[in-house]
Amino acid sequence: MSNNAKVLIDTSVWIEYFNKPKSAHGNNVKNLIEADSAFISGIIMAELLQGAGNTMTYEELRNAMLFMPYLAENQATWEKTGRLSFELKRKGKTIPLSDCIIAVLSKENGCLLYTLDSHFNIIPEVKFYTA
């Protein structure tokens, strides 16, 4: 990975980072953060916050996410997301809408996607982060 690569870190990897910070994925995320290469989006933030076990954890997660570079969506992003989901469903493949927008955001922003979810593999043109 080049020093200036942008990496959109999916919820599955963030969960690994927060639950097992010394794991391989935890170390990868730490290194990406230190290199200013780690990015987050609104849907990823919302997924993490909804999974907080208590108010203290919620606030810790929220504070950690506030300092991350943020990829914002716009109307075109949502249209592309709807189109992607539509096309996948026509092929008999159903992926959560939240993951469709994550894939679209990674493509729109030239980011590599760091995920543990294998269903992203069926989405065309997604480029993945590998350590």
N, C-alpha and C positions, 0 to 999 in steps of 0.2 A: 504494500500500500504506500502511495506517495505521501509525503509529509503534509500536503494540503488537501488530501482527500476528505470529502464530507461523508459522514456515516450516520444514517438515520437508524437509531437503535430502537428496535421493536419492544413492545411490552414484555414479551417472553424473556428477552435478554435482561431487561431492567429488573425483573423479578429475581432472576438468578443473581444479578449483581447485589441487590439489596439483601437477599436471603443467604447467599454464600459468597461474600466478597473476596474470599481467597481462592475461589474456584478459577478454572481457566477462563471462563466467560467473565467472571468478576474482575480478573486481572486485565483482560482485554478492554473492558469498559473503562476501568481506571486509566489505562494507557491512552485510550481515545479521548477521555476528558482532559487529561494533562496535555495532550497534543492539540487541544481545541478543535478536534475533529468530530466530536459527538454532538448529534442534533436530536431534537425532540419535536413532536407535533402535538396539536391540541387533543387529538383522539388518543394518543399514547398517554399523555398526561392524565386525561379523564379516566382511562382504563386503570392506570396505576392508583389514582386517588380513590376510585370506587372500591378497590380491593383492600384499602387500609383497614386494619383490624380495630383501630381505636383512634380517638382524636389526636393523641400524641403522635402516633405513626402518620396520620393524615398530614399534620402540620410539618413533620420532618420531611415527608415526601414532597409536599408542596414547596417548601423552602429550597429543597435540592433542585427541583425542576425550574424554579424561577430564574436560575442563573444559567440555564442551558440555552444555547442558540436554538431559536424557535423557527420552524417552517410553518408559515401561515397558508391557509387555503383561501381561494377566491371562488367566484362563481364558475369560472372555467374549470377549476379543479373539481368542483362538485359535478359538473356536466361530464367530465372525463371519467369520474368515478362511476356515475350512473351508466355510462356507455360500457365501461369495462365489465361491470356486474351483469349488464344485459347480455353482452357478447359471451361471457363465460356461461351464463345460464342457458343460452341457446345451444351451447355445446354440452350441456348436461353437467356442468361443473358449478357447484355453489360454494362461494367463499363469503365469509362475513363482510358486510359493507364496510365495517371499520378497517378490515385488512385491505380492501380494495382502495380505500382512500390513502392508506399508508403506502401502498405500492405506487399509486399515482403521484403522491408527494415526492417519493424518492426519485421517480423518473423526471418529474418537472424540475427538480432542484439539482439534478446531476449527482445524487447521493448513492452510495452503496447502501444496501439494506442489510442490517445485522439482525437476524431472526433465528429462532429455534423452531419455528412453525414451517413444516414441510409443504403445506398447501400453497405457499407463495411461489413454489417452483413451477406451478402451472400458469402463472401470470406472465405473459410475454414481456420481454425487454427489461425485466427487473435485473439489476446487477447486484450481486451479493458480496458482502464483506466476509472474508475468510482470514483468520489470523495466521 
